[in-house]
Amino acid sequence: MADNIPENPAPTPTQIRNIPRGERMDPLFRKTLSATDITYVLGLVEDAWPILKDQSDGIKIGIKKPAGLPVLIHTPVDPVLEGIVKKHASNLSLLSRGWRQACEQNNFVEGEKIRCWILIKMKEVQLIWSGIRININ
């Protein structure tokens, strides 16, 4: 289930370690996690593609490549992990062992609401995951 990002930007994450200070982060999406998101692959919500493709041609091209676009995943629990964002038809997904590891280390569970910010630094894309977690029952 996707939540639209409000006009006013969501607060920047304060519980995430190892993110570059002073860099601009833009809200990318909020989502309630499904069992598939946690076990296999995180489907990025439809709002993410327009935001990502408008950042730069390099990002747009990288996401469409068969190998996908390498990203860094920051969560409240160390370490920084690596992931791949790929486009399949009209869907974007974050896949890799890094995402599954992030779910395990942060004890993400089905029904939990997460936020994702994007930080683009030079040619590097970093996805920042909120430390603020709300259980949806």
C-alpha positions in Angstrom: 0.0 0.0 0.0 1.5 3.4 -1.0 1.0 6.7 0.7 1.3 9.9 -1.2 4.0 12.3 0.0 2.5 15.5 1.2 3.2 18.8 -0.5 5.4 19.8 2.5 8.4 17.6 2.6 8.5 14.9 5.3 10.9 15.5 8.1 14.4 14.4 7.3 15.5 11.2 9.1 17.3 11.8 12.4 17.9 8.2 13.5 19.9 7.1 10.5 23.7 6.7 10.9 26.4 7.3 8.3 24.4 9.7 6.1 26.4 12.7 4.8 25.4 15.7 6.8 24.4 18.9 5.1 23.3 17.1 1.9 19.8 17.7 0.6 17.5 14.7 0.9 14.2 14.6 -1.0 11.3 12.4 0.1 10.8 9.6 -2.4 7.9 7.5 -1.0 6.2 6.0 2.0 4.9 2.5 2.0 3.3 -0.1 4.2 5.4 -3.3 3.9 4.0 -6.5 2.6 5.3 -10.0 3.2 6.7 -10.0 -0.4 8.5 -6.7 0.2 10.3 -8.2 3.2 11.0 -11.7 1.8 11.8 -11.1 -1.8 11.9 -7.6 -3.3 10.7 -4.1 -2.3 8.4 -2.8 -4.9 8.9 1.0 -5.1 5.6 2.9 -5.3 4.6 4.4 -8.6 5.5 7.9 -7.4 9.1 6.9 -7.2 9.7 6.6 -11.0 8.9 10.2 -12.0 11.0 11.5 -9.1 14.0 9.2 -9.9 14.0 9.7 -13.7 13.8 13.5 -13.3 17.0 13.5 -11.2 19.4 12.8 -14.1 19.7 10.9 -17.4 22.4 8.7 -15.7 19.9 7.5 -13.2 17.1 6.9 -15.7 19.5 4.9 -18.0 21.0 3.0 -15.1 17.6 1.9 -13.8 16.6 0.6 -17.3 19.8 -1.4 -17.8 19.6 -5.2 -17.3 22.0 -5.0 -14.3 20.0 -2.1 -12.7 21.2 0.9 -10.8 23.5 0.3 -7.8 22.3 2.2 -4.7 23.4 2.5 -1.1 20.8 1.6 1.6 20.9 3.5 4.9 18.8 2.3 7.8 18.8 2.9 11.6 21.0 -0.1 12.1 24.5 -0.2 10.7 26.1 -1.0 8.2 25.3 0.8 5.0 24.2 -1.9 2.5 24.2 -2.2 -1.2 21.1 -2.7 -3.4 20.0 -2.6 -7.0 17.0 -0.6 -8.4 15.6 -2.1 -11.6 12.7 -1.3 -13.8 10.4 -4.1 -14.9 7.7 -3.0 -17.3 6.2 -0.1 -15.4 7.4 -1.3 -11.9 10.5 -0.3 -10.0 12.0 -2.6 -7.5 14.8 -2.6 -4.9 16.3 -6.0 -4.9 19.4 -7.6 -3.5 20.7 -9.4 -0.5 21.3 -5.9 1.0 17.6 -5.1 1.2 16.8 -8.5 2.8 19.6 -7.9 5.2 18.3 -4.4 6.1 14.8 -6.0 6.8 16.4 -8.5 9.2 18.7 -6.1 11.0 15.9 -3.5 11.5 13.3 -6.2 12.3 10.9 -4.8 9.7 7.6 -6.7 9.7 4.6 -7.0 7.4 2.3 -4.0 8.0 5.0 -1.7 9.1 5.1 1.7 7.5 8.5 3.0 6.2 9.6 6.2 4.6 12.3 6.5 1.9 14.3 9.6 1.0 16.7 9.9 -1.9 20.1 11.5 -1.7 22.0 11.9 -4.9 25.6 12.7 -4.5 27.6 13.0 -7.7 26.9 9.7 -9.5 25.9 7.8 -6.4 22.3 7.2 -5.4 21.5 6.6 -1.8 18.2 5.6 -0.4 17.5 6.6 3.2 15.0 4.6 5.2 13.2 6.2 8.1 13.9 5.1 11.7 10.4 6.2 12.5 8.3 3.1 12.4 4.5 2.9 12.8 2.9 -0.5 13.1 -0.4 -0.8 11.2 -2.7 -3.5 12.5 
